Amino acid sequence: YPRSRTSSAFLQQYTLLERLGKGHFAEVFLCVEKSTGRRYAVKIFTKHPGTEERSKMDGLQQEIAVLMGVSHPNVLCLKDTFNEKNAVYLVLELAPEGELFNHIVLKQKLSEDETRKLFVQLFQGIKYLHDRNIVHRDIKPENILLVDKDVHVKLADFGLAKIIGEESFTTTLCGTPSYVAPEILAEGRHRKYTKAVDVWSLGVVLYICLCGFPPFSDELYSRDFPYTLSQQIKTGKFDYPSPYWDSVGDPALDLIDHMMVVEPGRRFTIDQCLQHPWLTQKPLGVADSTDGLVDGIGGLDMHRRGIVRERTLLSSINSVHLSRKVPLGPNSNQPLKIYAKNPTAQAKAGPAEARPADERAPEE
Ligand code: ATP
């Protein structure tokens, strides 16, 4: 870790207050810097011996390495780190209004104007990261934090973020089931893993903001639609069911269609997202649309309005996080995060038998 301090150095400098949240790897508390009275969030990773702990600490090291080098208005800033005997403390900029997830649940869905305001910031934050070859890899409404009531957002939770080389790819399988890109679920040892995965996840978040429910869900599995969550994602089978999408304009659907393209090479880049008419509010003309980009993409016929289908709004999930609610296949015990290849990380995914065969990593 970048800095090592004597035991309880954190508590000498900060007063610990109430808990703000809990993730898979850490607990987050409100804290106050004694010398200035300024409020921060502190993410505490408790150290226990064991394999799972080692992989937790690997992820933590990654999170610190990424956060140390970044500074952008839409990326949560790391103020300080303390590596103590029993815990590691990350002192982070405070996001007092909490998760975007709760904001959507409270409002049921967001207006196009509010969503646009949000996505200008998210695209700019991700562009900043992508320009530095950093891929977030775990974008979801729980990792987008609100700084104020005026929908000022910051990207958080860089535990899975990775600094990649131009040509680099990894076979690690990670992310959160409902938001992961199809290429991450694709079988084979050499899953290509690029910046495009963030654009896919942002597309899923954009979809959720505008209608209040996710594009892919095991809830849709039926005799007429026999696709598991992962099959829906891998084939890009989603639609814009009526009446939920009736009042959303075509430019928004056009942008989502270009973000959630199964083939990563044909998916919009973050720069293309930033130039899209829905964001610039130019009319969606022939010249503006990316002619040919999505020609011949399988499943695009599915992306149509007007299919009347009952969907469960995020708000009726009742504060249980979507990602924790929806497993990867019917009757699956799939955990929130799944890994392959790295044996220490793989231990975290639980026994292979607990997961349906089509979800298992090829090397298992
Ligand atoms: P995950 O299981 O998603 O990997 P994690 O263990 O890495 O989670 P975080 O997602 O970073 O932990 O934090 C857990 C929760 O704590 C967040 O969802 C959020 O509610 C809260 N939180 C985290 N950072 C902050 C912050 N800077 N300000 C306010 N709340 C925060």
Boltz pocket constraint, residues with backbone or C-beta under 6 A from the ligand:
constraints:
  - pocket:
      binder: B
      contacts: [[A, 20], [A, 21], [A, 22], [A, 23], [A, 24], [A, 25], [A, 26], [A, 27], [A, 28], [A, 41], [A, 43], [A, 76], [A, 92], [A, 93], [A, 94], [A, 95], [A, 96], [A, 98], [A, 99], [A, 142], [A, 143], [A, 145], [A, 156], [A, 157], [A, 158], [A, 159]]
      max_distance: 6.0
